[in-house]
Amino acid sequence: MELKFNVVGMTCAACSARVEKVTGSVSGVSKAEVNLLAGTMKVCADDDSVIPLITKAIADAGYQASVFGTQTKISDTSKKNVEKTMERRIILSAVFLVVLMYFTMGHMIGLPLPGWYEGKENAVVAVLVQLFLTLPVVYLNRSYYTKGMKALLHRSANMDSLIAVGSGAAILSGLVALFRIAYAAGHGDWLVVEKYLHNLYFESGAMILTLITLGKYLENKAKGKTGDAVRQLMDLSPKTAVIRDKDGAEITVGVEQVKVGDVVLVRSGGRIPVDGTVINGRGSVDQSALTGESIPVEKTVGDSVSAATMNTEGYLEISATKVGEDTTLAQIIHLVEEAGGSKAPIARLADKVAGIFVPTVMGISLAAFTTWLLLGESVAFALNIAISILVISCPCALGLATPVAIMVGTGKGAGLGVLFKNAQSLENLQKVDTVVLDKTGTLTLGRPAVTDVFPGDMTKDDFLQIAASLEAQSEHPFAKAIMQEYGGRPLQNVEEFRTLPGRGVSGKISGEIYYGGNLRLMEELGITVSDRASLAQEGKTPLYFARKDQCIGVIFAADVLKEDSVDAVKQLHKLGLDVVMLTGDNRQTAEAIGSKAGIERIISDVLPGDKAGVVESLRREGRFVLMVGDGINDAPALVTADVGMAIGAGTDIAMESSDVVLMKNSLSGICDAVSLSKATIRNIRQNLFWAFFYNCLGIPLAAGALYPAFGILLSPMIGAAAMSMSSVFVVSNALRLRFFKPGSRNFITQNDEIQEVEKMETVIKVEGMMCPHCKARVESVCKAVSGTLDAVVDLQEKNVTVKGSASLEALQQAIRDAGYEVVE
């Protein structure tokens, strides 16, 4: 079973490595995984009887653990109080440090010093002034000593231990110098006084503590932004809901009071508080918060809606089906938190290094101190080296390299409508070289649509009216396609309607019998129909209509490609991926659809139970396979693939079997997910490189590697500043992922092609834009069109400039759908 714990007291990668080690040593525990960023730990154990053993083992290591959920989370107010405390520490430390630096180094830049301070005869006074200015800084930052020494006593040295030993050694050497100066002054040995007066390290100790605290503050500010995506999702949920009580009255209640079955009312401009089904009214619902799709979707009776989406226009009465933690929004938040808190395989090396990092650094520091003494250097020189090594080493950068990027990446994915179930799926996705697309419901709409209409002697509108009137009472999918094509216009009255099983329908219109059905029905009636073999070869199915003994027209329907399927396949090819279409259709039909989609490799005549076998055979070819599907029969193949991806409009079983979920019913999400995965893993590699490079370069420099040849020696103060900034750099680099844009040249391969695309510009004249809201709206709908890299509106010129390969027709239609007029 899986257990989750809160762990308090961890400050760096060495801490998390120690907690994982001691937890893993508990009998009955098979795996322990710490999330340093969230301060949590997941444990795979035989049963919950190990909980007391785990908490005791962690307590013995110097940390505090409790079962997740038994302690309340730190509130925003508490976090702000902690932040203010750090700010106060930094300001007060800086005040004392500035005065201290004035007394110790002011003379170097020509600042006058008071007479009672200058001169060897005032040496004791000078040392006491420095000591009394250092002690407040030590007190303000005493947590480093309490935590660091506690960790040392528990044999789990961490970053606080390095700071405590480094700054403590500097201050202790200053105290030793104080006694030597006092003794020498009392005996008139002014040479000794002068020697030790120039070898005090009080300012180094104070500077180390102040800079480290400043670095921690900046790091925490940056880390706080990594959870912005989750916080934004939480903010989307309305706090109240308007429901109709038993008497029919409208009452406003807290959203937590809404129960399954309650009727919730949502007016124009209101956010939907629960998942449910529309039972009355119609509305235009903006689902961008969940799917990333900016164009509102029309909702009417029978349609499902989700919490946190907005009813931009119209009135809806909704029967609540999922409330509280069961809503789609709550599940997304849970999934993003879980994925952000999981570990990617790429972090294993950093974890191994972190486990031995601090003891190794302390050993190097001691070895360097001893070596320089043996080489004949002074104690002050060797101590300077030892302190520099301790304070420049940074286990934090190693510990933060992976989790901050994972948290930002998964959060960004949620904003794009891409949900990663864990960090491993995020990492695996960037390794994919082959994408297998299930045809029905993935490449295609999953339902038939009218593709061609061939009326006989009558007009197309008259023919469609007869066909729609005849099919209006039928439940067949083709009937629904015809009704959708006709578009809700007036119908003729049909009498004596009959369903002809396996063949079609019939009915009397204006006193005459009409028939609608397949070729078998026409043959039974003895009616000759025209041969349109070329359309049949394209995978289209004919539906014939006849009156008496004459065919009056034919309508072709097919499960057509989704609007963005062709563009999505092109983008997948640009990413260097092989695309394979998997379908149960016959070879001829499959090749027709595959050809339209731009897919060369087509595997047809595949039974539902054989899909997993096809995926396995591709894996045996040495391919790293991404399977994309939406149906129950896709679940085995999704599990078999290296990465399984479910389309958001698919079944719950498909989603449960997948590693990645696309919230929008669009293949463009595949490109977004792959590009984001590549960007995140590239960011992690950059962070890991910096963390290792920084320590591999910084420690030898601090050890005096350049001193014999070039006379370069690193000051402990510079080491402390470098240590602080290394963690800030790693977190800041990870935060760049917040600005990731799908299709951006910075995040995908084949730069030359993308650069050509970026040079393409389309300028569209638009009427009706009046204000910044209009500007934002038009930019948003244009950016949502597949192939758009950027869109900028100029209100004065009344135009929008679109960069990228998006088609002009798609852009114009998106602008019109948003309520604006395209002029040219």
N, C-alpha and C positions, 0 to 999 in steps of 0.2 A: 504494500500500500504506500501511497505518497503522503508525506507529512510536510507541513510548512511551518517555519519558525521565524519570529522576529529575532534579530541578533543585534545587541547594542554594544558599542565600544570599538567597532572595526574602523580603522582610519586609512588603511592602505592595502595593497595586494598581499603583503606579508601576513596581515591579519586574516584575510579571507582564506589564504592558503592554510594557515594554522587551524582555523575553525573547521575547514573541510577535512583536514588530516585527523584531528581528534575525534570528529564525528564519525568519520569512516572507520575508525578503530573500534567503535562500539559494536559489541556482538549483536547481530540481527540487522545491522545496517549494510546495505549493498552499495549505496551511492549517496553522496552528499554534494550539493551544488549551491555555492553562495553567490548572491547578487550583491556586490559591494555597494553599488549605486543605490539600491533600494533598502539595504540593510536587512535582507531576508535570506532564508536558506530553504531549499527543497531537499527532502530526504526520502529515499526509497528504502523502506524497512519491512520486516516480516509482519509486524503488527504494532499497535500503538503502545504496547507495554515498554517499548524502548524510550519513550518520551522522557521519563525521569533520568534515565541513564545518559541521554543526549544532553539535557540541560546541565547535569552535573559535570560531564566531561568538558563542556564549553565553559562553565564557571571555573573549573580547575585551570583552564587555559587563560583565564583573566577576562572573560567576556560574559555577557548576560544574555540568556536565551529564554524565549517564551513561545508557546504555541501561537501561531499566527491567528489574529482575531480576538485573542484574550486581552490584548492591550489596545486601547484606542489609538488611532493614528494621530500623529502630530498635526494639530490644526494649523491653518494658515496664520492665525494670530501667534501661535507658539513659534512658528518658523520665523515670523517677522521679529519676534522678541530675540531669538537667537541671532538673527542677522544684525539687529541693533546693538546687541552685546558685543559682537565682533567688531562692528564699526567703532564703538566706544573704546574697545581695547586698542584698535589700530591708531585712533586719534591720540589717545593718551600716551601710548608707547612712542608714537612719532614725536610728540612734544618733548618728552624726556630725552629721546634719542637725538633730536636736533640740538638741544642744550649740551648734551654729552659730546656730540661731534664738534661743537663750537670750542669746548675746552680742550679736546684732544687733537683736533686738526685745524682749528681756526687760524693758527699762526702760519700754516702752510699757504694760505691765500691772503695773508697780510692783515687779518683781523686782530685788533688789539686785545690783549688779555689783561685782567686785573693784576695789580702788583702783588697782592697776597697769594696769587696762584703761581706766578712765574718764579723761576730760580730754584736751584737744587736745595736751598735751605727751606723752601716751602713744599718739598717733595711729598711729605706725609699728607699735608693738606690737599695737594693736588690728587693724590691717590684716593683719599676719602671722598672728595667731591665726585670723582668718577664712580666710586662704589655706590654712593648714595643716589646717584642718577641712574645707575644700572638696576638697583634693587626693585624700584617700582615696575620696571619693564619685566623683570623676572616674575614678580608677583602677578602682574596682569596676565601673563602667559604661562602661569604655573601648571596648567593642564598638561602641557607637554611633559613636564617632569613627573606628575602623578601617574599619568597613563603610561608614559615611556618606561619608567622604573618598574611599574607594576608588571608590564609586559616582560621586562627583563627577568624579574623574579620568577615569573611563570615559564621561563625559557621559551618565550614566543616574541622575541624582539621584533619591533616594527618601526615605521617611519618616526613615530614619536620618540622611540628609543634613540634613534640616530640624532635627532635634534637635541634631546636631553643630554646625551653624552657629549655631543659636539659643543653646544653652547655652555654646558656645565664645565667642561674641561677648560674652556676659555676663561670663564669667570673664576674657577678654582685656581688657575695659574696666576690670575690677577691678585687673588688673596694671598697666595704664596709670595708674590712680589711685594705686596704691602708689608708683610712681616720682615722680609729681607731688607727693604728700604728703611723701615723703622729701626731695625737693629743696626744697620750700617750707619744711619744718620746719628744714632746715639753714640757710636764709637768713632765718628769723624771720618768714616771711610766713604768719601764722596764719589770715588770712581765706581764703587758698587751701586751707590744710590743712582748715579747717572745711567748706569747700564740697565738697571731694572725699571727705571722711570720710562725708558723708551721701549720696554717690552711688556707693557700692560695689555690685556686683551678684553678689558671690560666693554669697550665700544664694539668689538667683534661679537661678543656674546649678545649684547643688546640689539645689534644690527641683525644678527641671525634670527632672533626671536621675532623681531618686528617684520622683517621681510617674509619669513615663513607664514606668519599670520596674515599678512597682506595677500600672499599667494593663495592661501586657503580661502580667504574671503572671495577673491576673484574666481577661484575654481568653483566654489559653492554657488556663486551667482550664475556662472555659466552652466553648471550642472542643473540648476533649477529650471533652465530653459529646455532641457532635454525632455521634460514631461509635459511641455506645452500642448502637444497633440492630444494627450489624454484629458488634460484639464479643459481644453476647448470642446472636446466631445461631451464632457460632463456638463459644461455650461449650456449645451444645446437643449438639454431636457428641461421643459417648463416645470415650474414649482407647483402650479395649480392647474386644475381642470374644471371645465363646466360640464356638469352631468344633469340628466333629467331624472328626477326622483319618481317614486311610484304614483304620485299625484299629477305628474306631468310638469311640475314646476322646475325651473332652471336654478341650480345651486352651484356655487363655486366651492370646491374642496381641494385639499392638498392632494397632489398626484399620488402619494402613497396610500390614500384612502380609496382610490378607484379599484373596483373589483372586476373580475372577469364577468362579462355579461352586462355591465353597466353601459348605458347609452351616453356617449361623450359628444358634445357639440363643439365644432370648430368653425369659427367664422373667418372671413377673409383677413389675411395678415397674421393669423394665429398659428402657433406651433402645435402639432399633434402630440398629446402627452403619452399615449399608449399605442401598442400595436393593436390593430383591429380590422374589421370589415365594414365597408360603407353600406349602410342600410337605407340611407335617404340623402338626396342632394347630389351635387356634382361640384368638383373643384379642380383647380390646377395646382398640383403639389410639387414643390421644389424638394427633390431628394438628394441634392448635392452634398449635404452633410454626411450622408451614409454611402452614396455611390460614387461621388465625385462628378456626377453628370449634372451640368449646370442648367440644362433645358427642362422646365417643369413638365410633369406628366399628368395628363387628364385622368381623373378618377371619378368613377360613378358607381352606382349600386352594384354590389358584388365584388368590387375591387378591394384588395388588401392595402393597408397603409401602415407605416411604421412610425414609432415614436421619434421625435426630434426633427421630423420633416415639417415643412411649412406649407400651409394652405395659402398660396399667394392670391388666389381669386376664387370666389364661390363660397358655398356653404355645405358643410358635411355633417352628417349624423353617423357616428361610428359605434359599432358594438365591440367592446373591448374583448380581445382574445388573449392577449399577453400583457401582464402588468409587472411593475417593479423590476426585479432581477431577471425576469424572463423575456423582456423586450429585446428586440434586435439591437438597439443602442447599448443596452447593458451587456449583451453578449459580446459586442464589438469591443467595448471598453475592457472587459475581462480578457478577451483574446489578445488585445494590444499590450495590456499589462503583463500577461503571462509570457508573451513573445519577447517583450523588452527585458524581462527578468531572467530569461533563459540564456544558456551559454552556447556559443558557437564553437565547433571543433577547432577553428583557427586560433582560439585563445589558449589551447593546451600548453604550448611552449612557454607562453608568458606565465601561466599558472605554475609550471614546474620551476621556472627561474625565480619567481616571486617567493616560493617556499624556502629557498636557501639564500635569498638575496641579502637580507640584513645581516645575518651571521657572517656571510662572505665579506661584505663591506667592512664590518668591524674587524675581521681578520686582516684584510688588506691595510686598514688604517694602522693597526698595531704593528704589522710587518714594516710598513713604510716608516713609522716612527723609529723603530729599532734600527732599520737599515741606515737612515740618515745619521743617527747617533754613531753607528759603527763607522760611517764614512767621515766622521770627525766634525760634523756640524753641531751647533749648539742645541740645547734642549728647547729653546724658544723657536728655533728654526724647525726642528722635528715636530714640535707641538703644532705649529702653524700648518704643517703638511697634514698631520693626523686629523686636525679639526676640519680642514678643507675637504678631505675625502669623505668624512662623515656627513657633512652638510650638503655636499653637491650631489650625493647619490639620491636617486629618486625612485623608490618602488611604486609611488602613486601613479606615475605615468604608465608603468607596465599594467597596473591594475585597472586603469581607466580606459586604456587603448581600445578594448573591445566593447565593454558594456555601454559606454556612452553612444558609440556609433550604432549599436544594435537598437538601443532605445529610440534614438532619433530616427533611424531608418524605418523601424516598424511603425512609429507614429506617423511619419510622412506617408508611408504606405496606406495607413488607414484613411488619411486625408484624400488619397487618390482612389479610394475604393478597393484597395488591395490589402487583404488581411493575411499575414504570415502566422502560422500556428506556433512556430518556435524559431529560435535563432538558427538552428540547423537547416531548416527549410530555406531560410533567407540565404544562407551560405551555399547550399546545394544548387539553388536556382541559377547562380552565376556560372556553374560548371556545365550547364545544359548545352548540348550541341544538336539535339534533335527534338522537334516539337511534334507530337502526335495529336491531331485534332479529330475528335469524333465529329461526324458530319451533322447529324440531326440535332438541332437545338444548340449546337456550338458554332459551326460554320454557318448553318442556316437558321431560319426563324423557328423551326420546329413545328410549323403549322403551314398548311398550303395558302398560297396567295395567287390571285389571278395574274397571269403573265401576258396572255394574248386573248383578244376578242375578235371573232370573225363572224359578223352578222351576215345574213343572206341578203334578201331584197330590201329589208327594212333598215332604218338608221340604227346606229350603235346604241343610242339612248333608249329607243323603243325596244330593241332586242334585250338590253340589260333589264328593262322594267319587267318584261315578261319572265325572264329567267329568275330575277330576284323574287317576283311575286310567287312563282312556282316553288322556289326553294325556301321561302320564308318560314314554312312550317316544318322543315327538315332539320334534323340534328346532325347531319353529316358534316364533317370538317370542310368539304368543298362548298357546301351550301353557305357556311359562315363566310368563306372567302368571297363568294359572289355577293353576299349581302354587304360585306365591307367595301367591295369595289363599287357597288351601286350607291353607297353613301347616305342612306337614310332618306332618300327622296320618296314621294308618294308611290304606293303600290296599287296594283289592280286587285279586285276581289277574286278569290279563288274558291270554287265550289268543288265538291266531290274529290277532295284531295286524298291521294292514296300513296302509300310507300310500297315500292316494288323491291323486296329484299334482294340485295346483291346486284341490282340492275339500275334503280333510280327512283323517280317519282312521276306522278301524273296528276292532272287536275283540270277543271273546266274554267276557262276565262272567257267572259263575254259569249258564252254559249258554245265555245269550241274546246275540244280536248287537246291539251298540250302534254308533251312528254319531255322529261329531262333525265339523262342517264348515260350509261357507258355504251360501248360498241355492241355488247351483247344484247342490250335492249333494242338498239336500232335494228340488229339482225332479226330479232324476234318479230319486230313490226314490219320487216321487209323493206326498210328504208335504206337507200344507198347514201353513203356519206363520202365526202372527199378525203383522199389520203394525204395526210400531212406527216409523213414519216420523219422529216427533218426535225420537227418539233418534238416528236416522241423520242428521238435519239438524244435530245437535249435534256431528257428526264422529265418532260412535261406530260401531264395526264389530261386527255380531252374529256369534256363533258358535253354531250350532244343534246340539242333541243329540237323537237319536231312538233308539227301540227298536222294532224291527220296522217297522211302518208308522205309528208315532205319535210326534209331537214331545213330548219329556218336559221340555223347558226351553230357555232361551236365555241366553247370557252375552254381555254387551256389554263390549268393551274399547276403549281409546283411548290415544293418547299424551297423557297428562294433564299439566296445568300443574304445574310445580314448586311445592312447598309455599309458597315465599315470593314467587312471581312476581307475584301480585296486589298484595301490599304494596309490592313493589319498584317496580311501575309507578306506584302512588300516590305514592311518594316522589319518583320522577322528575318527575311532574307538579308536585309541590310545589316542586321545584327550578326550575320554570319551563321544563322541557324538553318538546318535542313528541316523542311516542313513535310509531314506525312499526313494524308487524309485516310481515316479509318471509317468504313461504312459497311452496312449489310446489303446495300443496293447492288444490282447487277453491274457488270463491268462497264457497259455502255453508258448507263445513267451516271455512274460514279465518275467516269472520265469526263463527261459533259460538265458536271458541277465542278470537278477539280480544275478543269481547264479554265473555267470562268474565274475561279478563285486564284489562279496563278500557281497551283500546286502541281508539281511534276510527278512525285511518287504517290501513287494511290493504291491502297489495299482494299479491295472490294469483296463482296460475298462473304463477309465475316459474320458468323453467328454471335449473338450477345455473349454467350459463354466462352467464346474463343478470343475475345479482345485482349484478355490478360496474357494469353499465349503469344499473341502477335507482339505485344510490348516486350515480353521476355525474350523473344527471338531477336528483336532490335538491340536489346541490352547485350545479348551474346555476341553481337557483331562488334562490340566494344563501344557502343554509343551510350551517352549519358542522356536518358530520355525524360522529357516532360510530357505527361499525358494530360490533356485538357478534355473534360467531359461534363455532362450535366445530369445524366439519368441514373436510375438505379442499376441498370445493366453496365454502367461505366465503373461502378465502385471497385470490382476486382482489379480492373486495369489501372485505376488510380493508385491502388495500394501497391501493385506490382512495379510501377514506374519508379525511377529514382526520385522524381518529384511529381506529385499528383496535384492538379489544379482544377477546382470546381468553379463553374460559372454561377454567379449569384442567383440567377433565375432558375437554377436547377433544384434537384431534390435534396432533402435533408440528409439522406443516406450518402449521396455523392459528396456533400460538403464534409460530413463526418469522416469520410475515407480519404480526404485530400489533405495536402500539406499547406496549400495556399488557396484562398477563396477570393474570387472576384465578385464584388458586390454589385457591379453593373453588368448587364447582359450584353457585353461588348468585348470583342476580341482585342481591341486596342489596349485593354487592361493587361494582356499578356506581355506586350512590349514594355508597358510601364513597369510591370513587376520585374522583368528580366533586367531592364536598364537600372532600376533602383537597386536590385541585388548587386549588380556589378559595381555601382557607385558606392554602396555601403561597404562591400568587401575591399574595394580599392582604398576607401577611407580608413578602414581598420588596418590594412597593410601599411599605409602611411604612418598611422599612429604607432604601430608596433616598431616600424623602422626607426621612427624618431626616438621612441623610448629606449630601444637597444643602442642606437647610435649615440644618443646623448650620454648614456651611462658608460658606454665603451670609450667614448672620447673624454668625457668629463673626469672620470676617476683617474686615468693616467695623468691628465693635466694637473689635477689636484695633488697627485702623488709626487709631482716635480719632475716628470719625464723630460720636460724641455729645459729644465734649469741648468744641467751640465753644459749643454751646447749653446743655448741662447740666453741664459740667465732669467728666463721667464718663470715666475712663481705666482700661483693663484692665491688671491686673498680669500679667507673664509667668508668675507662679506659678499664677494662676487659669487662664490659657490652657493651661498644661501639664496641670492637673487636668481641664479640660474635654476636652482632646484624648484623654486616657486613658479617660475615662468614655464618650466617644462610641462607641468600638469595643466596649467592654463592653456598652453599651446595645444595639447592633446584634446582637451574638451572643446576649445574653440574650433579646431579643425573638424571635429565631429559635428558641430552645430552648422557647418556649411551645408550639410545634407538637408537642412530645413529649406534651402533655396533650390533644391533639385527640381528640375522641370522635365517632364517626359519629352523625349525626343531631343533634349539639349545635346549639343556637340560634346560638351564636357563629360558626358556620362555614357556615350555609346561609341562603338568602334566604327571603322571605315570613315575616317575623318574627311577624306577628300570628297566623298559623295555628300556628306552632311554639310560641308562648307558650301558646296554648290547649291544645296537646298536652302541654306541660310541666305544666299544672295538673292533668292527669288522673292519678289515683293508684289503684292496685289493691293491696289488702292481702290476702295469702293466708296462712292458718293452715297451718303445716307441722309434721308430727311426724317425729322421728328426727334432728333437728339437736342435736348434743351439744357440739361444740367449735369453735374458730376455723376448723379445716379444713372442717367442715361449712358454716359460715357462708360461707367463701370459695367453696365449691363451688356452693351454691345461688345466691349472687349472680352467679357466673360464668355458669351455665346460663340464668338469667333475662335477663342482659344480652345473651346471644347470640340471644334471640328478637327477630325483626324488629319494630321499633317501640318497643323499650325504650330509654329515655334513661338511666335509672339504676335500680339495685336495691339496697336496704339491708336486711340481716337483723338482727332483734332476737332474740338467743338467749333472753333472759329471757321475752319474750312469745311465743316460738316462732312468729314470723311474718316474712314478707318484704314490704316495701313497694316496689312497682314504679311508677316514673313513666314516662309515655309512652302510646302508643296500641296497645301489644301486646295481642293478643286473650287473654282469660282462658283459653280452651281450650288455646292454644299454651303459655302459661306453666305451666298445671297439668301438661300432658303432659311438658314439659321437666323439671319438678321430679320427676315420677314416674320418668322415664327415668334420672335421676341417683341413684335409689334411696331417695327420701324419700316420705312419705305426705302427700297433700294432704287436710286435714281440712275446710276450708271456704274 
